[in-house]
Amino acid sequence: MKQRMLILLSVWFLIDLYFFQAIRTASADLSSVSRDSLYSLYWLSDGLILSIILYLSLRGGLREGLTRHISWLMGFMILSLVPKLVVLPVLFMEDISRLFVSGYGWIRGMTDAPEHMHSATFFIARKKLVSELTLAIAALPFAAIIFGMIREKYHYRQHRVTLHFKDLPEAFDGFTITQLSDIHAGSFDRAAAVEQGIELINRQGSDLLVFTGDMVNNKAEEMEPWKEIFSRLEAPYGKYSVLGNHDYGDYVPWPSREAKQDNLRRLKEIQAEMGFRLLLNEQVEIEKDGQHISLAGIENWGLRGFHQYGDLNKAVAGLDRNRFKILLSHDPSHWEAEARLHPRHIHLALAGHTHGMQFGIEIPGFKWSPVKYVYPEWAGIYGGNEQHLYVNRGFGFLGFPGRVGIRPEITVITLKKG
């Protein structure tokens, strides 16, 4: 771990040094005092972040999980590093161009006037315009990251989806479901903003409310300060939930196995105290006007190294294939791996987990995030032919204390007959 961290910090320093060349070229016309101040600010800010990371890694602080302080440290790491990575190709292409132009000039000079070669400069200087352009480009992600850390992480967005099913009972035509996912209460740092999100959820007036896992980052105690706020959530046909990968406490050390088990037990109690019915590989019937649909929920089940606590067969045992079924399953990889082709026929699966990576682009008609190369189903609606998966982008945030381009989500799904 320490060796990997030292390698990472060394690479980071080399990136810093390379990017600094653009700063030095662009600031060539400033006064010496201004240049010295700019250089000092650049190196001191990065040096401080690097020193904190090195200190935490050497004393084992990073093993305590994604605490709020660690998250803010990660945020400043991203703020420092990502804008530089964005413009590295520009600087690299300029250096390739400089190399070819300088090489050509040196060879031609050696051929035409070799007696002057000893006084010639082999590598031509960087162009000030290119360096200024590089800094201007880097300023865009820099500003976006700051905005995401300050504003966007609590800028909740409603996503409304209408889905049609032939097997939907008549009584449930127009039935509405609000889905939340990935609260990650241990990351919250602004109670008033969270309260506004809860009020927005209640204003949707949905019939049913479901939560698809990751209530905390690591420990049940993270939810204690927020329990009263989330208890205000209302839905006439009930509030149901499942566990996500972070809810089991798998990512932090525990003094004993019993302590870890007690943590999970307490999280289950908190969910009950907030009015949620936690579904642990089981099903419930939702009744309306004498007709029913089935709501099944499984414990976390994921690919790519995630634990597979869930048991879908147990959750849908005894259900007729034609009975309309909704599945709550935290990890969207479960959809293709098990749920979509299950013989009991899952009509609608609701998942979360990806957060949309909290970074991407979403404009009308287009969405993109790097997480799509890991999770093909990463945000929004997927599937067809009477079977659908919806992946929620998450209510909270984890690791990076912000969101850039992928806002926190409140999903409202309307079921329609036909």
CORTA-V326688 format. One record per residue. N is the residue number from 1. RES is the residue in three letters. BURIAL is + if it has 9 or more other ideal C-beta (glycine too) atoms within 8 Angstrom, else -. Layout:
N/RES/BURIAL, N/RES/BURIAL
This chain:
1/MET/-, 2/LYS/-, 3/GLN/-, 4/ARG/-, 5/MET/+, 6/LEU/+, 7/ILE/-, 8/LEU/-, 9/LEU/+, 10/SER/-, 11/VAL/-, 12/TRP/+, 13/PHE/+, 14/LEU/-, 15/ILE/+, 16/ASP/+, 17/LEU/-, 18/TYR/+, 19/PHE/+, 20/PHE/+, 21/GLN/+, 22/ALA/+, 23/ILE/+, 24/ARG/+, 25/THR/+, 26/ALA/+, 27/SER/+, 28/ALA/-, 29/ASP/-, 30/LEU/-, 31/SER/-, 32/SER/-, 33/VAL/-, 34/SER/+, 35/ARG/+, 36/ASP/-, 37/SER/-, 38/LEU/+, 39/TYR/+, 40/SER/-, 41/LEU/-, 42/TYR/+, 43/TRP/+, 44/LEU/-, 45/SER/+, 46/ASP/+, 47/GLY/-, 48/LEU/-, 49/ILE/+, 50/LEU/+, 51/SER/-, 52/ILE/+, 53/ILE/+, 54/LEU/+, 55/TYR/+, 56/LEU/+, 57/SER/+, 58/LEU/-, 59/ARG/-, 60/GLY/-, 61/GLY/+, 62/LEU/-, 63/ARG/-, 64/GLU/+, 65/GLY/+, 66/LEU/+, 67/THR/+, 68/ARG/+, 69/HIS/-, 70/ILE/+, 71/SER/+, 72/TRP/+, 73/LEU/+, 74/MET/+, 75/GLY/+, 76/PHE/+, 77/MET/+, 78/ILE/+, 79/LEU/+, 80/SER/+, 81/LEU/+, 82/VAL/+, 83/PRO/+, 84/LYS/+, 85/LEU/-, 86/VAL/+, 87/VAL/+, 88/LEU/+, 89/PRO/-, 90/VAL/+, 91/LEU/+, 92/PHE/-, 93/MET/-, 94/GLU/+, 95/ASP/-, 96/ILE/-, 97/SER/-, 98/ARG/+, 99/LEU/+, 100/PHE/-, 101/VAL/+, 102/SER/+, 103/GLY/+, 104/TYR/-, 105/GLY/+, 106/TRP/+, 107/ILE/-, 108/ARG/-, 109/GLY/+, 110/MET/-, 111/THR/-, 112/ASP/-, 113/ALA/-, 114/PRO/-, 115/GLU/-, 116/HIS/-, 117/MET/+, 118/HIS/-, 119/SER/-, 120/ALA/+, 121/THR/-, 122/PHE/-, 123/PHE/-, 124/ILE/-, 125/ALA/-, 126/ARG/+, 127/LYS/-, 128/LYS/+, 129/LEU/-, 130/VAL/+, 131/SER/+, 132/GLU/+, 133/LEU/+, 134/THR/+, 135/LEU/+, 136/ALA/-, 137/ILE/+, 138/ALA/+, 139/ALA/+, 140/LEU/+, 141/PRO/+, 142/PHE/+, 143/ALA/-, 144/ALA/+, 145/ILE/+, 146/ILE/+, 147/PHE/+, 148/GLY/+, 149/MET/+, 150/ILE/-, 151/ARG/-, 152/GLU/+, 153/LYS/+, 154/TYR/+, 155/HIS/+, 156/TYR/+, 157/ARG/-, 158/GLN/+, 159/HIS/+, 160/ARG/-, 161/VAL/+, 162/THR/-, 163/LEU/+, 164/HIS/-, 165/PHE/+, 166/LYS/-, 167/ASP/-, 168/LEU/+, 169/PRO/+, 170/GLU/-, 171/ALA/-, 172/PHE/+, 173/ASP/+, 174/GLY/-, 175/PHE/+, 176/THR/+, 177/ILE/+, 178/THR/+, 179/GLN/+, 180/LEU/+, 181/SER/+, 182/ASP/+, 183/ILE/+, 184/HIS/+, 185/ALA/+, 186/GLY/+, 187/SER/+, 188/PHE/+, 189/ASP/-, 190/ARG/-, 191/ALA/+, 192/ALA/-, 193/ALA/-, 194/VAL/+, 195/GLU/+, 196/GLN/+, 197/GLY/+, 198/ILE/+, 199/GLU/-, 200/LEU/+, 201/ILE/+, 202/ASN/+, 203/ARG/-, 204/GLN/+, 205/GLY/-, 206/SER/+, 207/ASP/+, 208/LEU/+, 209/LEU/+, 210/VAL/+, 211/PHE/+, 212/THR/+, 213/GLY/+, 214/ASP/+, 215/MET/+, 216/VAL/+, 217/ASN/+, 218/ASN/+, 219/LYS/+, 220/ALA/+, 221/GLU/-, 222/GLU/+, 223/MET/+, 224/GLU/-, 225/PRO/-, 226/TRP/+, 227/LYS/+, 228/GLU/-, 229/ILE/+, 230/PHE/+, 231/SER/+, 232/ARG/-, 233/LEU/+, 234/GLU/-, 235/ALA/+, 236/PRO/-, 237/TYR/-, 238/GLY/+, 239/LYS/+, 240/TYR/+, 241/SER/+, 242/VAL/+, 243/LEU/+, 244/GLY/+, 245/ASN/+, 246/HIS/+, 247/ASP/+, 248/TYR/+, 249/GLY/+, 250/ASP/-, 251/TYR/-, 252/VAL/+, 253/PRO/-, 254/TRP/+, 255/PRO/-, 256/SER/-, 257/ARG/-, 258/GLU/-, 259/ALA/+, 260/LYS/+, 261/GLN/-, 262/ASP/-, 263/ASN/+, 264/LEU/+, 265/ARG/-, 266/ARG/+, 267/LEU/+, 268/LYS/+, 269/GLU/-, 270/ILE/+, 271/GLN/+, 272/ALA/+, 273/GLU/-, 274/MET/+, 275/GLY/-, 276/PHE/+, 277/ARG/+, 278/LEU/+, 279/LEU/+, 280/LEU/+, 281/ASN/+, 282/GLU/+, 283/GLN/+, 284/VAL/+, 285/GLU/-, 286/ILE/+, 287/GLU/-, 288/LYS/+, 289/ASP/-, 290/GLY/-, 291/GLN/+, 292/HIS/+, 293/ILE/+, 294/SER/+, 295/LEU/+, 296/ALA/+, 297/GLY/+, 298/ILE/+, 299/GLU/+, 300/ASN/+, 301/TRP/+, 302/GLY/+, 303/LEU/-, 304/ARG/-, 305/GLY/-, 306/PHE/+, 307/HIS/+, 308/GLN/-, 309/TYR/+, 310/GLY/+, 311/ASP/+, 312/LEU/+, 313/ASN/-, 314/LYS/-, 315/ALA/+, 316/VAL/+, 317/ALA/-, 318/GLY/-, 319/LEU/+, 320/ASP/-, 321/ARG/-, 322/ASN/-, 323/ARG/+, 324/PHE/+, 325/LYS/+, 326/ILE/+, 327/LEU/+, 328/LEU/+, 329/SER/+, 330/HIS/+, 331/ASP/+, 332/PRO/+, 333/SER/+, 334/HIS/+, 335/TRP/+, 336/GLU/-, 337/ALA/-, 338/GLU/+, 339/ALA/+, 340/ARG/+, 341/LEU/-, 342/HIS/+, 343/PRO/-, 344/ARG/-, 345/HIS/+, 346/ILE/+, 347/HIS/+, 348/LEU/+, 349/ALA/+, 350/LEU/+, 351/ALA/+, 352/GLY/+, 353/HIS/+, 354/THR/+, 355/HIS/+, 356/GLY/+, 357/MET/+, 358/GLN/+, 359/PHE/+, 360/GLY/+, 361/ILE/-, 362/GLU/+, 363/ILE/-, 364/PRO/-, 365/GLY/-, 366/PHE/-, 367/LYS/+, 368/TRP/-, 369/SER/+, 370/PRO/-, 371/VAL/+, 372/LYS/+, 373/TYR/-, 374/VAL/-, 375/TYR/+, 376/PRO/-, 377/GLU/+, 378/TRP/+, 379/ALA/+, 380/GLY/-, 381/ILE/-, 382/TYR/+, 383/GLY/+, 384/GLY/-, 385/ASN/-, 386/GLU/-, 387/GLN/+, 388/HIS/+, 389/LEU/+, 390/TYR/+, 391/VAL/+, 392/ASN/+, 393/ARG/+, 394/GLY/+, 395/PHE/+, 396/GLY/+, 397/PHE/+, 398/LEU/+, 399/GLY/-, 400/PHE/+, 401/PRO/+, 402/GLY/+, 403/ARG/+, 404/VAL/+, 405/GLY/+, 406/ILE/+, 407/ARG/+, 408/PRO/+, 409/GLU/+, 410/ILE/+, 411/THR/+, 412/VAL/+, 413/ILE/+, 414/THR/+, 415/LEU/+, 416/LYS/+, 417/LYS/+, 418/GLY/-
